[in-house]
Amino acid sequence: MTRLNLLLLLAVMASALYLVNVQYESRRLFSAMDKALSEARLLETENERMQVEKRAQATPLRVEKLARERLQMRAATPAITHYVSAGSTAGAVSAAPSEAVQP
């Protein structure tokens, strides 16, 4: 009978230690999951902020302003437009808009 009691005591102790280990591992994994979810929320917020910033940077008004200021570009006007006539040779360009071929 004492051997059976000793065997049952060892089984209960092993079961208790296993239960403690499982609970510890469960808490550790829950903490890691919570930390990962928090980081995911931060990354999602940063992604949304960057998408808004990207849309703000690509507005037509801003692009036009940068083209004028940094690249010294200007809008095309008929006075500075060169037209190529269909019958001319490959390198010939007419300088006058009056000679332009209308499609």
N, C-alpha and C positions, 0 to 999 in steps of 0.2 A: 504494500500500500504506500509506503514512503517513497518507493521508486516512482510510482505513478504520480504522486503529489509533486515530487521533484521534477519529473518530466513535464507535467502541466505547468509548474512554476516557470520553467525555462521557456516553454512555448508562449506563455503570457508575456514574459519579459522580452522575448524576441519580437512578438507582435507589437508590444508597446514601443520598442525602439524603432521598428519599421514604421509605425504610425507617426512617430515624431519626425522621422526622416522625410516621410511623404508630405507632411504638413509644412515642413521647412521648405522643401523643394517647390511645393505649390505656392507658397507666399513669395518665394524668390522669382518664380516665373510670372506671377501676377504683377509683381513690381516691375519686372522687365517689360511686360506687355503694356503696362500703364505708361511707362517712360517712352516706349516706341510710339504709342498712340499720341502722346503729347508732342513728340518730335514731328510726327506726321501732320498734326494740326498746324504746327509752326511752319512747316514746309509748304503746306497748302496755302496758308495766309501769305507767305512770301511770294509764292507763285502768282497768286491773284494780284498782289501789289505790282509785281513786275509786268504782268499782262496789261494792267492799267497804265503803267509808265510807258510801255511799248506803244500802246494806242495813242498816248499823248505825244510821243516823239514823232509819230508818223502822220500827223495832221498835215493836210495840203498847205496850209498857211505857213507852218513852221518849215516845211521842206522848201517852199518857195523863198522864204526869208534866208535860209541857209545857203541856197543856191545863189542868191544875189550877193550876200555878204562874204561868204568864204570862197566861193568859186567864181565870183564876178560874172555870173551869167545874167542874161537879160532875155526878155520875151522876144520871140520872133515877130518881126513886122515885115510888111511887104517891101519896105525900103532896103532891108538887109537880106532879103530872101533871094537866093539864086535858083533859077529854074533851068532844068535840062530839057531840051526839046527832043522829041522822039526820033527825028531824022538826022540829028547831028552825030558826029563821031564820038567815040567813047570818052575822050577827055575834054571835049568842048562844053563850056558852061556859058549860058547867056547871063549877062549882068543886069539887064533891064527887065523889069517885071512886065513891060508892055509886049515883049516877045514871047511871053509864056504860052505854052500850049494848054488850052483848057481841056480837061477830060470830058 
